[in-house]
């Protein structure tokens, strides 16, 4: 069936619009009424290009007690996301042809939103096989690698770009392994380690040195670089400078933008994440968002048991898919963010970086992925109402104004609260 969305507001446009969908694509956009088998009244809410999260951990396969592609994709839809990009640190790691093929099959069966998969690095012949399955990029956890290993990985990726259809995009987790190891050893010599010590075990210096190294390696090997969960102000300055002479992009998480490391005194290990929250004078904030920014939630759920161990043993990660959009829209309503950048930071820029050519824009011929937002609706986060398997969030109980009320994936409504 074809579909028409009526009474839609579009950001930057005056008046209400009608959007027609046919065969999962946008077929028409008009101020005049359009006919279709099914008509949905958007009731004057804003319709935005479907939101894209370039950084999620759905834990499937191998860690599905924390999340799986069904619950994770339901959380994505509930949070207003139509496309997600999953990370390779599952069990087994998604760094072989067989593991990638298995994850594709799992996601196809379970996911109610669009998905793409990143892969981990491996020996060159295995990576060449993986490229046959079209992963969207390669992820490198630099905090797990030595300098020598990183040199080889980036060189191998440059070769891979020449011998396969690999698009040359490398996404990096930037923390310097040697600094993290040295600082962690030093802090463990104390009699006690409160949760905030985790901040100092992985200091901003660790991220800054790793970001600098990633820029140098990507430039030397002619790769496109994407910095995941950038949290340090100095690192932000470095990537902005580098972006003038090479293809480099970066993403911010909601927790790094809205919280600093004093939150450890409130939330204890529930707020533990990599990279950790920064001291206030070193941290990125909402004021750093502009029309070039990208939001990546780093949705990383764990069980309560995993999150309530001690400072070192508890698992790092925060679930964010169902909180980030209301949090950002609240900042819009509070005058801290311009509404006009929301479709860019939550959709358009990620689509551009990751080569999702049919997404990120409301235009005839593009995929019919939409996120409908109600800027006036208020509420309070309640973790018991979330779709994720995670039973914790630092934002549980926070009040918001503005929220996604409908998510449409390829012309199919997968969430409706209008």
PyMOL commands that set and color helices and strands:
alter all, ss='L'
color gray80, all
select helices_A, chain A and resi 69-78+97-110+124-133+142-144+147-163+177-188+197-201+204-220+233-242+254-258+261-271+280-282+286-288+304-307+324-333+339-353+383-385
alter helices_A, ss='H'
color red, helices_A
select strands_A, chain A and resi 3-9+16-22+25-30+38-41+46-49+51-57+81-86+114-120+137-141+169-173+224-227+248-250+299-300+370-380+399-409+412-416
alter strands_A, ss='S'
color yellow, strands_A
deselect
rebuild
show_as cartoon
